[in-house]
Amino acid sequence: MPLRGKRIAFIGGGTMAEAMIRGLLDKHLVPPSHIAVSGPRRERRAELAKHFAVQTLASNADAARGAHVVVLSVKPQVLPGVMKELREKLDDDQLILSIVAGATLRALRHGLDHAAIVRSMPNTPAQIGLSITMWTATREVTSDQRDLANEILGALGEVLHAEEELDVDRATALSGTGPSYVFLLMEALVDAGVHLGFSRRVAEELVLRTVEGSAAFARKSGRHLAELRNQVTSPGGTSAAALYELEKGALRTVLSRAVYAAFTRTRELGAAAEADAPPKGRPG
Ligand SMILES: NC(=O)c1ccc[n+]([C@@H]2O[C@H](COP(=O)([O-])OP(=O)(O)OC[C@H]3O[C@@H](n4cnc5c(N)ncnc54)[C@H](OP(=O)(O)O)[C@@H]3O)[C@@H](O)[C@H]2O)c1
């Protein structure tokens, strides 16, 4: 029970923080009294306090004070201001756990002038406890703190540790951004069903069940995806006709280019975040 007796502060109480808090409380990993959340809007703070009975504060520095883990759950554009508020207010033994897209360990280390940092990338199914989160840590993060990070991120779903920070950039492009690719594909399939003559409701049901079932089957069978696809592709059949059109339309190339564009953008955002960080501080 790595989280027993530990206090967690969330800097930013939006969608992802709420998903984490819900997961932590549902799994009884920490009591509400050990969770503090800060944010600028009084109504949002009142909502979180009412719903989860957690402590809410207007000041980020006050929320972080005394917490064993400080979760950075704000949007990237407000991160520089938040780091300024927290800089020099953190104790060396506090763990910073960032879920901020594109914010590199180096940018966080310099911006906060703090050494023990975990950088992670969850994805949006976190809202129903089905995230896949990749994370990495600075060398100063102790083994106990790694366990804490793993447990907190596990409240969102599955967790994968990366030795190399580059893998978190890669995961940002593949799984962090991934739901938007899947939603677009699903939306296109629903539209195709409507074009065939189905009502939108029926087309959505057919597509959602097909995607859910295919993912569950692929995982359960443990077989190569190409093998599963070949299994349903009969000579001269419907799948062969459809796959011919998909390959002709270069679907694989388009997807690969899209993921690479997301990766390039992640690296650009990381470089911009590093350029924004104050010049003084320990090297990352
Ligand atoms: N959503 C995802 O699927 C997803 C996936 C992976 C990573 N992430 C990362 O997770 C982070 C949070 O995303 P989100 O979707 O939870 O965003 P969100 O719902 O917009 O939450 C951000 C929260 O931060 C609050 N905030 C704004 N300025 C602040 C400040 N100066 N100090 C403290 N709190 C402040 C906002 O308050 P107001 O509501 O009052 O503005 C809001 O409650 C982002 O960096 C994103 O890159 C998100």
The ligand as a Gaussian input file, in Angstrom:
#p B3LYP/6-31G(d) Opt

LIG

0 1
 N       -7.842000      15.280000     -21.418000
 C       -7.060000      14.305000     -21.820000
 O       -7.490000      13.307000     -22.394000
 C       -5.584000      14.350000     -21.550000
 C       -4.792000      13.258000     -21.903000
 C       -3.431000      13.297000     -21.596000
 C       -2.890000      14.405000     -20.976000
 N       -3.681000      15.456000     -20.675000
 C       -3.070000      16.621000     -20.037000
 O       -3.705000      16.827000     -18.802000
 C       -3.675000      18.202000     -18.473000
 C       -5.045000      18.613000     -17.985000
 O       -5.973000      18.349000     -19.013000
 P       -7.545000      18.395000     -18.724000
 O       -8.188000      17.767000     -19.914000
 O       -7.826000      17.888000     -17.364000
 O       -7.776000      19.978000     -18.779000
 P       -8.921000      20.848000     -18.052000
 O      -10.162000      20.038000     -17.893000
 O       -8.997000      22.135000     -18.788000
 O       -8.309000      21.083000     -16.594000
 C       -7.372000      22.059000     -16.313000
 C       -7.756000      22.677000     -14.977000
 O       -6.749000      23.614000     -14.600000
 C       -7.413000      24.741000     -14.019000
 N       -6.534000      25.906000     -14.086000
 C       -6.479000      26.900000     -15.021000
 N       -5.527000      27.803000     -14.697000
 C       -4.981000      27.379000     -13.533000
 C       -3.954000      27.874000     -12.678000
 N       -3.283000      28.987000     -12.980000
 N       -3.680000      27.199000     -11.548000
 C       -4.348000      26.050000     -11.232000
 N       -5.312000      25.539000     -11.993000
 C       -5.621000      26.171000     -13.132000
 C       -8.647000      24.886000     -14.860000
 O       -9.573000      25.685000     -14.165000
 P      -10.764000      26.422000     -14.963000
 O      -11.703000      25.337000     -15.337000
 O      -11.331000      27.340000     -13.990000
 O      -10.122000      27.092000     -16.136000
 C       -9.080000      23.434000     -15.012000
 O       -9.888000      23.035000     -13.934000
 C       -3.252000      18.949000     -19.751000
 O       -1.938000      19.440000     -19.609000
 C       -3.272000      17.898000     -20.836000
 O       -2.205000      18.071000     -21.726000
 C       -5.013000      15.453000     -20.927000

